[in-house]
Amino acid sequence: MSQEDDSSPLILMTKEKSRRTLLHEELPKEHEDPLIRILHLVIRGAVRVLAILMVIIIVLAVGDVIYVLYQRLITPPVFLLSISDMLETFGAFLAILIAIEIFINIRLYLGAHVLPVQLVIATALMAIARKVIVLDYEKITPDYIFATAAVVLGLGVTYWLITKKL
């Protein structure tokens, strides 16, 4: 690798992995057109508002899971959960984890200037895994199961290819 490649504004070298990562410059802070510069600032502000809202949603969702779990544990039979209660609880936990992953995506979008492709694919995998865990197999069609399997396979292969050592 030449010195010229290292100084390119489109390449970021990470020390721990020494892999090239393309910089993410869709909304540069500096632009020759003042209108575009202002619009970029507005979009960055909107993304910050989304980050704040996502944190509020995560906190409310955690509170909701605690409340619902408490309600189900105190109803007779006390401290026993049915299988459907457990599956709903697992689904709620995974939904919160997905929301946290989305927050991390937003944070990376604002701060790192790197396209978090691996994290986005991992978030999508977690979302589809949540869907698979809470599927009601008595109410869905075989086509739906095959389509879900195709999505899982496609995302799994994509994640494997992205994380594969070059």
Rosetta blueprint (number, residue, H / E / L):
1 M L
2 S L
3 Q H
4 E H
5 D H
6 D H
7 S L
8 S L
9 P L
10 L L
11 I E
12 L E
13 M E
14 T L
15 K L
16 E L
17 K L
18 S L
19 R L
20 R E
21 T E
22 L E
23 L E
24 H L
25 E L
26 E L
27 L L
28 P L
29 K L
30 E L
31 H L
32 E L
33 D L
34 P H
35 L H
36 I H
37 R H
38 I H
39 L H
40 H H
41 L H
42 V H
43 I H
44 R H
45 G H
46 A H
47 V H
48 R H
49 V H
50 L H
51 A H
52 I H
53 L H
54 M H
55 V H
56 I H
57 I H
58 I H
59 V H
60 L H
61 A H
62 V H
63 G H
64 D H
65 V H
66 I H
67 Y H
68 V H
69 L H
70 Y H
71 Q H
72 R H
73 L H
74 I H
75 T L
76 P L
77 P L
78 V L
79 F L
80 L L
81 L L
82 S L
83 I H
84 S H
85 D H
86 M H
87 L H
88 E H
89 T H
90 F H
91 G H
92 A H
93 F H
94 L H
95 A H
96 I H
97 L H
98 I H
99 A H
100 I H
101 E H
102 I H
103 F H
104 I H
105 N H
106 I H
107 R H
108 L H
109 Y H
110 L H
111 G H
112 A L
113 H L
114 V E
115 L L
116 P L
117 V H
118 Q H
119 L H
120 V H
121 I H
122 A H
123 T H
124 A H
125 L H
126 M H
127 A H
128 I H
129 A H
130 R H
131 K H
132 V H
133 I H
134 V L
135 L L
136 D L
137 Y L
138 E L
139 K L
140 I L
141 T L
142 P H
143 D H
144 Y H
145 I H
146 F H
147 A H
148 T H
149 A H
150 A H
151 V H
152 V H
153 L H
154 G H
155 L H
156 G H
157 V H
158 T H
159 Y H
160 W H
161 L H
162 I H
163 T H
164 K L
165 K L
166 L L
